Amino acid sequence: MIAPHGGELVDLLASKEKAAELKAHSREWPSWDLTARQVCDLELLMSGGFSPLNGFMTKADYEGVCHNMRLASGVLWPIPITLDVTEEFAKKLTAGSSKVALRDAEGVMLAVLHVEEVWQPDRAAEAKAVFGTTSKAHPGANYAMNIGNPWYVGGRVEGLQLPSHYDFRTLRLTPAELRAEFARMGWRRAVAFQTRNPMHRAHVELTFRAAKQVEANLLINPSVGMTKPGDVDYFTRVRCYQLLLSKFPQGTVKLALLPLAMRMGGPREAIWHALIRKNHGCTHFIVGRDHAGPGSDPETKKPFYGPYEAQELF
């Protein structure tokens, strides 16, 4: 089976005993209530979906990714994974010694962040470097500049538990679980299809042909975290995907959901999507036309990315 990105599948979840110990100590630490996007990022950090990352990026990793698509270690990584916090919260932290209890919207503690660095980024420069634009019409750039908090906290994460999900539980597989499932089914090659939209007949034909071309089985792996504003809700989409499975030869296709918060980052995001699927055990990845593109800039009337810019970057 293909090796994870960086050579080793990261698992940031602590043992039950360690988790109980961390939870007991957390009363002495500041707590940060995670946004929906931060919960998605944390889940993929803890499960190994973002291997080789072992936490939210420090400044050196962040700057390397923004400007060169490389971590400080030199490993390819195209999208910054950062924890943005308010200035008031940032001022409570001491780099190298503070610990933060990371909680979901209900106050459930999911993880501990060992604070290594606290800094104020140039968010406009980040948007320009990563997304190629500072337009508010670009969801990723707009989040970086106007929605996200102005300070970043980087450091190693110790997970207590993955976020709770109450829908489609059997379809939510971690990288380790999906790799085990591939082995159980005898899949030597798997081609992943990323989507944030309902699939139509052309998608079925495209994915079938792609899998056949490389003599692989097919993983339909839709993103069910944050996607583009205005997208069809994932409850509806998943039911559509489930119905479509019967259109493929039996035993050749699997559906699994990915808790990914998309950035709509076009070519960079296409590479990111491929690396995440590599961590989940896929050997091949389908890059679509205008992959993860947010459409056109209303001011210039031009698309943010060319239709095959992602393929060219690969």
C-alpha positions, 0 to 999 in steps of 0.5 A: 500500500502507498506510504503516507505523505512524509512516510508515516501516518500521524496519529495525534490521539492520546491514550485514554489514561493520558487523555484523562490526565490532560482533561484534569489539568485543563482547568488551569489552562485557557480554553479556545472555542473552535470555529467550524473550520478549525474543528474540521482542521483539527479532526484531520490533524488528529486522524492523520489526514494532514500527515506529516503535520503534528499540529497547527503550523508555526511561523516557519512552516506557515511562511514556507507554505505560503511562499514555496509550498514547502514546510520548513523541513522541505516537505511539500504542503500547499495550504497553511493550516493555522489556528487564528485567535483574537488579540485578547486571547493571544495576549494570554499566551506564552510561547514555549510554556502555555497550553490551550484546551481546544473545545468545540461549540458545545464546550467539549474538549477535543485536544490540547495545543502546546503553544510554541509560537504566537504571531500576527501574520500579514493576512493580505500577503497570505491571501495573495501568496496562497490564493493569488488574489485579495478579492473579497469574492474569493472565499479563501482570501476573504476568510484570511483577510476579513473573517479569520482572527488576526493572530495565529498560534502554532504548536503541537496538538495532543488529541483527546477525542475526534469531533462527534458526528451523528450522521452517516457514521459508517461513512466517516473513516479515518485514514487508518480505517480506510487503509484497513478497509482497502486491505480487507477488500483486496484493493491494491490501487484506489483512485480518489474522486473529490467533490463538493457537488452532487454527481451527475451522469458525466461524473459517473462516466468520468470516474469509471473511465479513470479507474479503468484506465489505471486498473484501480478501484474507485473511492468517492470521497466528497468533502463534507466540511465547509465548502463554497457558500451556496453549495448544496448541503451535504445531507442531500449530496450524500444521499445522491452519492449513495444512490449512484453507487448502484451505477458502478460494477459491484465491489469496485467503488466505495463511498467515504466522507471527508471532514475537510474545510475547503478553501477554494484554492484552485491549483494549490488546493488540488495538490492539497486534496491529492496529498490528503487522499494519499494519506487515506491510502489512495494511489491515484487522484482525479483532478477536475476542470477548474479544480476547487475553483470559486468561479469568477471575480465579479470586478474583473469578470475573469475566472480566478483560475484557468480551467486547467491551471491545476493540472499544469501545477501537477 
